[in-house]
Amino acid sequence: MKILLTGAAGFIGFHTAKTLCERGDEVIGLDNFSPYYDPALKEARAAELEHLPNFTMVRGDILDRSTVQKHMAGVDRVCHLAALAGVRYGFEHPQEYVDTNIKGTFHIFDEARLQGIPGVVYASSSSVYGNNKELPSSEEHRTDRQESIYGMTKKDNELMAYTYHSTYGLHLTGLRFFTVYGPWGRPDMALFIFADALLHGKSLPIFGHGKMQRDFTYVDDIVAGIIASIDKNYPYELFNLGCGRQEELMEYVRMVEVACGKEAEKEFLPMQPGDVVATSADISKAQNMLGFQPKTMIQEGVPRFVEWYRGYYEI
Ligand SMILES: NC(=O)c1ccc[n+]([C@@H]2O[C@H](COP(=O)([O-])OP(=O)(O)OC[C@H]3O[C@@H](n4cnc5c(N)ncnc54)[C@H](O)[C@@H]3O)[C@@H](O)[C@H]2O)c1
């Protein structure tokens, strides 16, 4: 298939593009190399992808409608992962989040409608569940109380998807990712911050006094779920994509310590705005309908990240 993949220079987009190309699809990556975090890391990911004969990188913005129009022409699927993805940055930059995540997504959905694209898969987030107390979170649960601007924009994408399906019949699958980690990961996420601090002899900032739980999902498992969604092309669905295990933050920290071969000095700090106490995914729907089966647990995934980090930064 020919696939337009937005956010291809991003963490999940990079891995998705690589896997799609390796199985023989033709991928057009669209990314504006947003400076939200180190663009050099995005350039390095893009350079890896540009070695692949069936990959083309377009440096462009989803806010520019004509760019979206031009590069969507003739594709079989759209995989929309571009977004401003950090929870905390959103509190100081709500306008940028509404522009990129809502207006940008509108451009994608509306252009897909106009061009009669057979199927669109887009990234939502576990953030739509807010501070729901009922865990594990299921697609059946209420999602009308987000705790962040970021989460609100992702919920908005889901609403827009439903209406684009019900009104125009566009095929749309939304994926609620749960804390994704792995090689080439994002510098604003916990694993990167922990490894960076530990390997540079700094203390680890531990938010929520370490009393948080997360469903940490290895990036290869997420990519498998994305690709299954592209292939199944259901008319309209929402799926949780998580590992399906609720891990203690301190166990995650311990895994980083083991992988780095050092014990960290820890700085216990309060919860940050937008943080939720626990996330945990009920993945039975994705298991049944996508054949989704997470394979990598943190004991294996965290060392793989640390190995990548050491190699990439030559430590
Ligand atoms: N990583 C996670 O744990 C996680 C969890 C839940 C949801 N998600 C969602 O998954 C998707 C991918 O996340 P990621 O972790 O790879 O983030 P990322 O920031 O690494 O990737 C997003 C990419 O989108 C690009 N982008 C931003 N604004 C753009 C614009 N206006 N035009 C074109 N490109 C633009 C960025 O440059 C970046 O390369 C996002 O939609 C994110 O909200 C991620």
The ligand as an SDF file (V2000), in Angstrom:
LIG
                    3D

 44 48  0  0  0  0  0  0  0  0999 V2000
    4.5670    8.3930   23.2220 N   0  0  0  0  0  0  0  0  0  0  0  0
    3.4980    8.1380   23.9690 C   0  0  0  0  0  0  0  0  0  0  0  0
    3.6120    7.5880   25.0670 O   0  0  0  0  0  0  0  0  0  0  0  0
    2.1220    8.4990   23.4750 C   0  0  0  0  0  0  0  0  0  0  0  0
    1.0310    8.1710   24.3090 C   0  0  0  0  0  0  0  0  0  0  0  0
   -0.2400    8.4830   23.8670 C   0  0  0  0  0  0  0  0  0  0  0  0
   -0.4340    9.0610   22.6380 C   0  0  0  0  0  0  0  0  0  0  0  0
    0.6340    9.3890   21.8590 N   0  0  0  0  0  0  0  0  0  0  0  0
    0.3750   10.0140   20.5640 C   0  0  0  0  0  0  0  0  0  0  0  0
    1.0720    9.3020   19.5580 O   0  0  0  0  0  0  0  0  0  0  0  0
    1.5010   10.1960   18.5220 C   0  0  0  0  0  0  0  0  0  0  0  0
    2.9930   10.0780   18.3190 C   0  0  0  0  0  0  0  0  0  0  0  0
    3.6290   10.4200   19.5510 O   0  0  0  0  0  0  0  0  0  0  0  0
    5.2070   10.3860   19.7460 P   0  0  0  0  0  0  0  0  0  0  0  0
    5.4700    9.9220   21.1370 O   0  0  0  0  0  0  0  0  0  0  0  0
    5.8320    9.7090   18.6020 O   0  0  0  0  0  0  0  0  0  0  0  0
    5.5050   11.9580   19.7060 O   0  0  0  0  0  0  0  0  0  0  0  0
    6.6100   12.7920   18.8830 P   0  0  0  0  0  0  0  0  0  0  0  0
    6.5250   14.1840   19.4130 O   0  0  0  0  0  0  0  0  0  0  0  0
    7.9090   12.0920   18.9560 O   0  0  0  0  0  0  0  0  0  0  0  0
    6.0520   12.7320   17.4020 O   0  0  0  0  0  0  0  0  0  0  0  0
    5.1210   13.6370   16.8830 C   0  0  0  0  0  0  0  0  0  0  0  0
    5.6870   14.2020   15.6000 C   0  0  0  0  0  0  0  0  0  0  0  0
    4.7180   15.1190   15.0420 O   0  0  0  0  0  0  0  0  0  0  0  0
    5.4190   16.1810   14.4640 C   0  0  0  0  0  0  0  0  0  0  0  0
    4.5610   17.3670   14.3650 N   0  0  0  0  0  0  0  0  0  0  0  0
    4.1350   18.1630   15.3750 C   0  0  0  0  0  0  0  0  0  0  0  0
    3.3880   19.1690   14.8880 N   0  0  0  0  0  0  0  0  0  0  0  0
    3.3280   18.9970   13.5390 C   0  0  0  0  0  0  0  0  0  0  0  0
    2.7240   19.7240   12.4840 C   0  0  0  0  0  0  0  0  0  0  0  0
    2.0110   20.8310   12.7230 N   0  0  0  0  0  0  0  0  0  0  0  0
    2.8790   19.2830   11.2140 N   0  0  0  0  0  0  0  0  0  0  0  0
    3.6080   18.1580   10.9580 C   0  0  0  0  0  0  0  0  0  0  0  0
    4.2160   17.4290   11.9230 N   0  0  0  0  0  0  0  0  0  0  0  0
    4.0670   17.8460   13.2010 C   0  0  0  0  0  0  0  0  0  0  0  0
    6.5990   16.4350   15.3800 C   0  0  0  0  0  0  0  0  0  0  0  0
    7.6510   17.1370   14.7530 O   0  0  0  0  0  0  0  0  0  0  0  0
    6.9740   15.0130   15.7980 C   0  0  0  0  0  0  0  0  0  0  0  0
    8.0190   14.5080   15.0040 O   0  0  0  0  0  0  0  0  0  0  0  0
    1.0360   11.5810   18.9470 C   0  0  0  0  0  0  0  0  0  0  0  0
   -0.2050   11.8450   18.3370 O   0  0  0  0  0  0  0  0  0  0  0  0
    0.8560   11.4460   20.4410 C   0  0  0  0  0  0  0  0  0  0  0  0
   -0.0780   12.3680   20.9520 O   0  0  0  0  0  0  0  0  0  0  0  0
    1.9120    9.1150   22.2520 C   0  0  0  0  0  0  0  0  0  0  0  0
  1  2  1  0
  2  3  2  0
  2  4  1  0
  4  5  1  0
  4 44  2  0
  5  6  2  0
  6  7  1  0
  7  8  2  0
  8  9  1  0
  8 44  1  0
  9 10  1  0
  9 42  1  0
 10 11  1  0
 11 12  1  0
 11 40  1  0
 12 13  1  0
 13 14  1  0
 14 15  2  0
 14 16  1  0
 14 17  1  0
 17 18  1  0
 18 19  2  0
 18 20  1  0
 18 21  1  0
 21 22  1  0
 22 23  1  0
 23 24  1  0
 23 38  1  0
 24 25  1  0
 25 26  1  0
 25 36  1  0
 26 27  1  0
 26 35  1  0
 27 28  2  0
 28 29  1  0
 29 30  1  0
 29 35  2  0
 30 31  1  0
 30 32  2  0
 32 33  1  0
 33 34  2  0
 34 35  1  0
 36 37  1  0
 36 38  1  0
 38 39  1  0
 40 41  1  0
 40 42  1  0
 42 43  1  0
M  CHG  2   8   1  16  -1
M  END
$$$$
